[in-house]
């Protein structure tokens, strides 16, 4: 099953998230068998597809698509000297997802079967609240809507506006109360019936993070996610030792080597790789197995496009040490519609096991005819 062409596609229209506009990049790997594998990454298609066509395509074209581990190592070697913790790894991630899709299609099995089979019959999910930031103005209405749909956990980031005011360098008593208010209201109404994770997007310095963590301890959030930037894991260790609340990180760490340092310093209690960033399904599976040896649960980061959503579900279906899988209700009820035939929506608070063969998803035919689609192809 030799690789004959590598095709990239992205829509000029993106979506808006907390950090600004995001566009998804899809990759299709064509083979001489007629099978086509589908992958994805985000958020910057221009840089990611440049890496794919200029650096990775020469490594991949003409090679056997079934040799996934060997091809991953060849791609990593090809980008190692140019710096690999960025667009290079996001590009490798998209290719790797497509290779796993091909592998499943070749044997007519879903990807999670190739990873070792399903560890559960459905996948517990929490909602990341990209619902027009209604958790700031209407946290109870949002929580009640999620609860009515069967979802029992949610993630919010009410401290982000405060961090933008102070650049994360200080926080006042009034700001602490304001940032904690949505969590307090939800906890008062729902108690333990709704778990609430607190996201911080790496905006705070260590001193402020410790202040916030101490203030939130009586409210018992599910976890504190990415309170600090990702560059100093020793600082995360100090933060973890200063609070009884569990830390969760981090989608912005790439490869098993960066996660190794995180696990060995014992800072995090929840491990959160993003398949589209950390190196694909191959690397996320290795990271999950490493976490298992440290008795740490895994919570896949899943805020990208529909192909990441499916890939995350395959990983979550397989790994024994899954805690919960992220999903975005606004994505599978709205943003994914018209891009894929089935958006793999949550049902009664659970994601179904994704179908096969492969990832079990394709881009809808109308995507290829859209006037805002940009397609490039590298051939042997």
Secondary structure, DSSP 8 states (H G I E B T S, - for coil): -BEEEEEEEEES--EEETTEEEEEEEEEEEETTS-EEEEEEEE-HHHHHHHIIIIIHHHHTTSBTT-HHHHHHHHHHHHGGG--TTHHHHHHHHHHHHHHHHHHHHHT-BHHHHTT--SSSEEEEEEE--STTHHHH-HHHHHHHHHHTT--EEEE-TTHHHHHHHTTS---HHHHHHHHHHHHHHHHHHGGGSEEEEE-TT---HHHHHHHHHHHGGG--S-EE--S-SS-HHHHHHHHHT-SS-EEE-TT--HHHHHHHHHHTT--SEE---HHHHTHHHHHHHHHHHHHHTT-EE-----S-HHHHHHHHHHHHH-TTB--EEE-HHIIIIITBTTBS-----BTTEEE---SSBTS--B-GGGGG-TTEEEEEEE-
